[in-house]
Amino acid sequence: MTSGLQVIPSESTRTTAVAANNVHRSFNGRDVLKGVNFTIHGDEFVALLGRSGTGKSTLLRILG
């Protein structure tokens, strides 16, 4: 019998795989990324979704 409880590690015990703080990028004076912040932990799966031209590939290039 399972109780349905899930143990979630505290923030202090999780490994940070990727972190971005206040990322900005512009092309020809147009902001593509402005103040992007996030943390992805090693035990997380993340998908990057959005419309065409919203900076998904730009963000990945910056991180990569």
Buried (B, 14 or more C-beta within 10 A) or exposed (E): EEEEEEEEEEEEEBEEEEEBEEBEBEEEEEEBBEEBEEEBBEEEEEEEEEEEEEBBEBBEEBEE
